[in-house]
C-alpha cells in the first residue's frame, strides 16, 4: 500500500505515527562594533560612551579606550547584526550631538 504525496510542510502519515517536517534553523551571524581612533574625540568621552551605551564598567571602558588609542581600533562588543547596527547608529548620533567625530563600524565577527 502506498500513500499519496502530500505538500511540503504538511504532516506525513506513516502507519500509526504522524510525522511533521521541521524547518531547519540557523544561529544568526554575529557582528562586532568597532571603535576607531581619531585625534579629536576625547578619551573621557569614549569612556562615557562605553559605559552608557555598551554597559561596560569604568575599568573595562578605560582599558578599551586605551586599546583604541594605542592600536587604532578595538572591538567593544559582539551582537546580532540589527543590534550592532543600532548601537553604532545611536553612538554616532550622540557623538555628533556632542561635537565628537567618533567613528564606529560594524564588522562580521
ZIRA-V166766 format. One record per residue. N is the residue number from 1. RES is the residue in three letters. PHI is phi in radians with two decimals (none if undefined). D_CENTER is the distance of its C-alpha to the mean C-alpha in whole Angstrom. Layout:
n = <N,N>
res = <RES,RES>
phi = <PHI,PHI>
d_center = <D_CENTER,D_CENTER>
This chain:
n = <1,2,3,4,5,6,7,8,9,10,11,12,13,14,15,16,17,18,19,20,21,22,23,24,25,26,27,28,29,30,31,32,33,34,35,36,37,38,39,40,41,42,43,44,45,46,47,48,49,50,51,52,53,54,55,56,57,58,59,60,61,62,63,64,65,66,67,68,69,70,71,72,73,74,75,76,77,78,79,80,81,82,83,84,85,86,87,88,89,90,91,92,93,94,95,96,97,98,99,100,101,102,103,104,105,106,107,108,109>
res = <UNK,UNK,UNK,UNK,UNK,UNK,UNK,UNK,UNK,UNK,UNK,UNK,UNK,UNK,UNK,UNK,UNK,UNK,UNK,UNK,UNK,UNK,UNK,UNK,UNK,UNK,UNK,UNK,UNK,UNK,UNK,UNK,UNK,UNK,UNK,UNK,UNK,UNK,UNK,UNK,UNK,UNK,UNK,UNK,UNK,UNK,UNK,UNK,UNK,UNK,UNK,UNK,UNK,UNK,UNK,UNK,UNK,UNK,UNK,UNK,UNK,UNK,UNK,UNK,UNK,UNK,UNK,UNK,UNK,UNK,UNK,UNK,UNK,UNK,UNK,UNK,UNK,UNK,UNK,UNK,UNK,UNK,UNK,UNK,UNK,UNK,UNK,UNK,UNK,UNK,UNK,UNK,UNK,UNK,UNK,UNK,UNK,UNK,UNK,UNK,UNK,UNK,UNK,UNK,UNK,UNK,UNK,UNK,UNK>
phi = <none,-2.01,-1.71,-1.20,-1.25,-1.88,-1.12,-1.03,1.56,-1.41,-1.05,-1.80,-1.86,-2.30,1.28,-1.57,-1.87,-1.75,-1.89,-2.10,-1.36,-1.94,-1.43,-1.39,-1.82,-2.10,-1.27,-1.13,-1.15,-1.86,-2.27,-1.81,-1.64,-2.03,-1.59,-2.01,-1.30,-2.51,-1.58,-2.06,-1.21,-1.30,-1.09,-1.09,-1.15,-1.05,-1.09,-0.98,-1.14,-1.11,-1.26,-1.25,-1.70,-1.98,0.96,-1.54,-1.28,-1.00,-1.13,-1.12,-1.08,-1.07,-1.15,-1.14,-1.06,-1.13,-1.09,-1.05,-1.13,-1.47,-1.74,1.69,-2.90,-2.78,-1.36,-1.91,-3.10,-2.20,-2.51,-1.07,-0.92,-1.13,-1.19,-1.07,-1.17,-1.14,-1.06,-1.08,-1.16,-1.10,-1.17,-1.06,-1.10,-1.06,-1.10,-1.10,-1.06,-1.79,1.23,-1.91,-1.56,-0.98,-1.91,-2.17,-2.23,-2.05,-2.24,-1.12,-1.35>
d_center = <53,50,47,46,43,40,37,34,32,35,37,39,42,44,47,46,42,40,37,34,31,28,25,23,19,16,13,10,9,6,4,5,7,10,13,17,20,23,26,26,23,25,23,24,22,19,19,20,16,15,17,16,13,11,14,15,19,21,22,19,18,21,20,17,19,22,20,19,22,24,22,20,17,14,11,10,7,5,2,4,5,6,5,3,7,8,8,9,12,13,14,15,17,18,19,21,23,24,25,23,22,18,16,12,11,8,9,9,9>
